[in-house]
Amino acid sequence: MLKITLKRSLIGSKKDQIATAHSLGLKRPGQVSVQPVNAATKGKIFKISHLIEVAEV
């Protein structure tokens, strides 16, 4: 499992990046989501890597 924390605001981000963050369950800075380790999650993390911090649980 991966613990994903939104570190930066989504204001000013592209619509697809905002949608990706929302699909991970992240809407506001400081919010944390726990996701399984799989290809889909890794692709989402890659897309918004500059906005998030990832740690393994």
N, CA, C and O atoms as a MOPAC input file, in Angstrom:
PM7 MOZYME 1SCF
protein

 N      0.84200 1    -1.18200 1     0.00000 1
 C      0.00000 1     0.00000 1     0.00000 1
 C      0.88700 1     1.24500 1     0.00000 1
 O      1.98700 1     1.25500 1     0.55400 1
 N      0.36800 1     2.29300 1    -0.64200 1
 C      1.08100 1     3.56000 1    -0.73100 1
 C      0.29000 1     4.65500 1    -0.02700 1
 O     -0.92300 1     4.77000 1    -0.20500 1
 N      0.98000 1     5.45100 1     0.76700 1
 C      0.37000 1     6.59600 1     1.43300 1
 C      0.71600 1     7.81700 1     0.58500 1
 O      1.88600 1     8.17400 1     0.44400 1
 N     -0.30700 1     8.45100 1     0.02500 1
 C     -0.11400 1     9.58100 1    -0.88600 1
 C     -0.65200 1    10.84900 1    -0.22200 1
 O     -1.80600 1    10.89500 1     0.20600 1
 N      0.19400 1    11.87500 1    -0.14100 1
 C     -0.18500 1    13.14300 1     0.48200 1
 C     -0.11600 1    14.25400 1    -0.55400 1
 O      0.88400 1    14.39300 1    -1.26000 1
 N     -1.17600 1    15.04300 1    -0.64400 1
 C     -1.18300 1    16.19300 1    -1.55200 1
 C     -0.42500 1    17.32500 1    -0.87600 1
 O     -0.86900 1    17.84600 1     0.14600 1
 N      0.71900 1    17.70900 1    -1.43900 1
 C      1.59000 1    18.70900 1    -0.83700 1
 C      1.38000 1    20.10700 1    -1.39700 1
 O      1.69000 1    21.09200 1    -0.72700 1
 N      0.86100 1    20.21100 1    -2.61000 1
 C      0.66100 1    21.51400 1    -3.24200 1
 C     -0.79600 1    21.66500 1    -3.64600 1
 O     -1.50000 1    20.67700 1    -3.85700 1
 N     -1.23800 1    22.89900 1    -3.75100 1
 C     -2.60500 1    23.19400 1    -4.14100 1
 C     -2.84400 1    22.81700 1    -5.60100 1
 O     -1.92200 1    22.83900 1    -6.41700 1
 N     -4.07000 1    22.47700 1    -5.91500 1
 C     -4.45000 1    22.14100 1    -7.28300 1
 C     -4.79500 1    23.37300 1    -8.10700 1
 O     -5.03400 1    23.26600 1    -9.31000 1
 N     -4.82400 1    24.54500 1    -7.47200 1
 C     -5.12700 1    25.78000 1    -8.18200 1
 C     -4.05600 1    26.02000 1    -9.24000 1
 O     -2.86300 1    25.97800 1    -8.94000 1
 N     -4.47500 1    26.26800 1   -10.46200 1
 C     -3.55400 1    26.53100 1   -11.54900 1
 C     -3.09900 1    25.27700 1   -12.28100 1
 O     -2.40200 1    25.36700 1   -13.29200 1
 N     -3.48700 1    24.10300 1   -11.77900 1
 C     -3.12500 1    22.84700 1   -12.45200 1
 C     -4.05500 1    22.60500 1   -13.63100 1
 O     -5.14600 1    23.17100 1   -13.70400 1
 N     -3.61100 1    21.75900 1   -14.55300 1
 C     -4.43200 1    21.40600 1   -15.70000 1
 C     -5.60900 1    20.55100 1   -15.25200 1
 O     -5.55200 1    19.88800 1   -14.21600 1
 N     -6.67500 1    20.57600 1   -16.04700 1
 C     -7.88900 1    19.84900 1   -15.69100 1
 C     -7.64600 1    18.35400 1   -15.52800 1
 O     -8.22100 1    17.72700 1   -14.63900 1
 N     -6.79500 1    17.77800 1   -16.38100 1
 C     -6.53700 1    16.34100 1   -16.26600 1
 C     -5.74300 1    16.01300 1   -14.99800 1
 O     -5.91300 1    14.93300 1   -14.43200 1
 N     -4.88100 1    16.92600 1   -14.54500 1
 C     -4.14700 1    16.70300 1   -13.30100 1
 C     -5.07500 1    16.80400 1   -12.09400 1
 O     -4.93600 1    16.04600 1   -11.13400 1
 N     -6.01400 1    17.73300 1   -12.14600 1
 C     -7.00100 1    17.87100 1   -11.07200 1
 C     -7.86000 1    16.62000 1   -11.00600 1
 O     -8.13400 1    16.11400 1    -9.91800 1
 N     -8.28600 1    16.11700 1   -12.15100 1
 C     -9.10200 1    14.90100 1   -12.20500 1
 C     -8.33100 1    13.70500 1   -11.66300 1
 O     -8.90200 1    12.85500 1   -10.98000 1
 N     -7.04400 1    13.63400 1   -11.96300 1
 C     -6.20800 1    12.54500 1   -11.46200 1
 C     -6.10100 1    12.60700 1    -9.93900 1
 O     -6.21100 1    11.58000 1    -9.26900 1
 N     -5.88900 1    13.79900 1    -9.39100 1
 C     -5.80900 1    13.96100 1    -7.93800 1
 C     -7.12900 1    13.55200 1    -7.28700 1
 O     -7.13100 1    12.87300 1    -6.26000 1
 N     -8.24000 1    13.95900 1    -7.87600 1
 C     -9.54600 1    13.60400 1    -7.33500 1
 C     -9.77600 1    12.09700 1    -7.40100 1
 O    -10.40000 1    11.52800 1    -6.50600 1
 N     -9.27900 1    11.44700 1    -8.45300 1
 C     -9.45600 1    10.00200 1    -8.56300 1
 C     -8.64500 1     9.26000 1    -7.49700 1
 O     -8.96800 1     8.12500 1    -7.14900 1
 N     -7.59700 1     9.89900 1    -6.98200 1
 C     -6.82000 1     9.32700 1    -5.87600 1
 C     -7.42300 1     9.69500 1    -4.51800 1
 O     -6.93000 1     9.25800 1    -3.47900 1
 N     -8.48600 1    10.49600 1    -4.52900 1
 C     -9.14100 1    10.89200 1    -3.28700 1
 C     -8.51700 1    12.11000 1    -2.63600 1
 O     -8.67200 1    12.31600 1    -1.43200 1
 N     -7.80700 1    12.92400 1    -3.42000 1
 C     -7.13100 1    14.11100 1    -2.89000 1
 C     -7.78200 1    15.37400 1    -3.43500 1
 O     -7.86600 1    15.56300 1    -4.64900 1
 N     -8.24400 1    16.23800 1    -2.53200 1
 C     -8.90800 1    17.45600 1    -2.97900 1
 C     -8.26500 1    18.71500 1    -2.42600 1
 O     -8.31600 1    19.76500 1    -3.06700 1
 N     -7.65500 1    18.62900 1    -1.23400 1
 C     -7.04900 1    19.82000 1    -0.66200 1
 C     -5.66900 1    19.48500 1    -0.08900 1
 O     -5.42500 1    18.34600 1     0.30700 1
 N     -4.77400 1    20.46300 1    -0.04400 1
 C     -3.41700 1    20.21700 1     0.44700 1
 C     -3.42000 1    19.63500 1     1.85700 1
 O     -4.20400 1    20.04600 1     2.71200 1
 N     -2.53400 1    18.67800 1     2.08200 1
 C     -2.44100 1    18.02300 1     3.38000 1
 C     -3.28300 1    16.77700 1     3.48800 1
 O     -3.12500 1    15.99900 1     4.42900 1
 N     -4.17400 1    16.57500 1     2.53900 1
 C     -5.04600 1    15.40500 1     2.56500 1
 C     -4.23800 1    14.15600 1     2.21600 1
 O     -3.35200 1    14.19800 1     1.36200 1
 N     -4.55500 1    13.03500 1     2.88900 1
 C     -3.81500 1    11.79200 1     2.71500 1
 C     -4.74800 1    10.70900 1     2.20600 1
 O     -5.90300 1    10.62200 1     2.62300 1
 N     -4.23400 1     9.87800 1     1.29500 1
 C     -4.98400 1     8.75800 1     0.74700 1
 C     -4.07200 1     7.53800 1     0.74300 1
 O     -2.87300 1     7.64800 1     0.48500 1
 N     -4.65300 1     6.36800 1     1.03300 1
 C     -3.89500 1     5.11800 1     0.98100 1
 C     -4.42100 1     4.32300 1    -0.20500 1
 O     -5.61200 1     4.02300 1    -0.29000 1
 N     -3.50600 1     3.98300 1    -1.13100 1
 C     -3.87700 1     3.31000 1    -2.37100 1
 C     -3.05400 1     2.03300 1    -2.53700 1
 O     -1.94000 1     1.94600 1    -2.02000 1
 N     -3.59000 1     1.04400 1    -3.25100 1
 C     -2.82000 1    -0.17600 1    -3.50700 1
 C     -1.71900 1     0.07600 1    -4.53500 1
 O     -1.79000 1     1.01200 1    -5.33100 1
 N     -0.71200 1    -0.77600 1    -4.49600 1
 C      0.38500 1    -0.67600 1    -5.45900 1
 C      0.00000 1    -1.47000 1    -6.69900 1
 O     -0.03200 1    -2.70100 1    -6.66400 1
 N     -0.29300 1    -0.77200 1    -7.79600 1
 C     -0.57500 1    -1.42300 1    -9.07700 1
 C     -0.23700 1    -0.45000 1   -10.20500 1
 O      0.11900 1     0.70100 1    -9.95600 1
 N     -0.34900 1    -0.91500 1   -11.42400 1
 C      0.04300 1    -0.10800 1   -12.57700 1
 C     -0.79300 1     1.16700 1   -12.69300 1
 O     -0.25700 1     2.22500 1   -13.02200 1
 N     -2.09000 1     1.08000 1   -12.42700 1
 C     -2.96100 1     2.24800 1   -12.55200 1
 C     -2.56300 1     3.33100 1   -11.54400 1
 O     -2.49100 1     4.51200 1   -11.88600 1
 N     -2.31200 1     2.92500 1   -10.32100 1
 C     -1.91800 1     3.88500 1    -9.28700 1
 C     -0.56900 1     4.51100 1    -9.61200 1
 O     -0.38400 1     5.71300 1    -9.42500 1
 N      0.36800 1     3.71500 1   -10.09300 1
 C      1.68800 1     4.24100 1   -10.44000 1
 C      1.59500 1     5.25100 1   -11.57800 1
 O      2.33000 1     6.23800 1   -11.58200 1
 N      0.71100 1     5.02400 1   -12.53700 1
 C      0.51200 1     5.96900 1   -13.63300 1
 C     -0.05100 1     7.29100 1   -13.14100 1
 O      0.35700 1     8.35600 1   -13.60500 1
 N     -0.99500 1     7.22700 1   -12.19500 1
 C     -1.57300 1     8.44200 1   -11.62200 1
 C     -0.51900 1     9.21500 1   -10.83800 1
 O     -0.44800 1    10.44100 1   -10.91600 1
 N      0.30200 1     8.48300 1   -10.08100 1
 C      1.36200 1     9.12500 1    -9.30500 1
 C      2.35100 1     9.82300 1   -10.23400 1
 O      2.78000 1    10.94200 1    -9.95200 1
 N      2.71400 1     9.17400 1   -11.33200 1
 C      3.65000 1     9.77200 1   -12.28400 1
 C      3.09700 1    11.06100 1   -12.86300 1
 O      3.84200 1    12.02000 1   -13.06800 1
 N      1.79300 1    11.09300 1   -13.13100 1
 C      1.16200 1    12.24700 1   -13.76600 1
 C      1.17100 1    13.48700 1   -12.87200 1
 O      1.30200 1    14.60800 1   -13.36300 1
 N      1.03200 1    13.28400 1   -11.55800 1
 C      0.98200 1    14.44300 1   -10.63500 1
 C      2.10000 1    14.37500 1    -9.59900 1
 O      1.92700 1    14.83900 1    -8.47200 1
 N      3.23100 1    13.80800 1    -9.96500 1
 C      4.34400 1    13.61700 1    -9.01500 1
 C      4.85200 1    14.93200 1    -8.42800 1
 O      5.37600 1    14.94700 1    -7.31500 1
 N      4.70600 1    16.02400 1    -9.15400 1
 C      5.18200 1    17.32500 1    -8.66400 1
 C      4.25700 1    17.93300 1    -7.61500 1
 O      4.61000 1    18.93200 1    -6.98900 1
 N      3.08000 1    17.34400 1    -7.41400 1
 C      2.10600 1    17.87600 1    -6.45200 1
 C      1.99700 1    17.03800 1    -5.18700 1
 O      1.43300 1    17.49500 1    -4.19300 1
 N      2.52700 1    15.81600 1    -5.20600 1
 C      2.30200 1    14.86300 1    -4.13100 1
 C      3.60000 1    14.35700 1    -3.51600 1
 O      4.69500 1    14.56200 1    -4.04000 1
 N      3.42600 1    13.68700 1    -2.38000 1
 C      4.53000 1    12.99100 1    -1.71600 1
 C      4.03800 1    11.56400 1    -1.47100 1
 O      2.91400 1    11.36000 1    -1.01200 1
 N      4.87700 1    10.58700 1    -1.77700 1
 C      4.47500 1     9.19200 1    -1.67100 1
 C      5.37400 1     8.46100 1    -0.68400 1
 O      6.59500 1     8.61300 1    -0.70400 1
 N      4.74300 1     7.65500 1     0.19100 1
 C      5.46900 1     6.81800 1     1.13600 1
 C      4.82800 1     5.44700 1     1.16100 1
 O      3.61500 1     5.31300 1     1.00400 1
 N      5.64300 1     4.43700 1     1.35900 1
 C      5.11300 1     3.07000 1     1.40500 1
 C      4.66800 1     2.77300 1     2.83700 1
 O      5.36300 1     3.09400 1     3.80100 1
 N      3.49900 1     2.15700 1     2.95100 1
 C      2.93700 1     1.84100 1     4.27700 1
 C      3.27900 1     0.41400 1     4.63600 1
 O      2.90500 1    -0.05800 1     5.70900 1

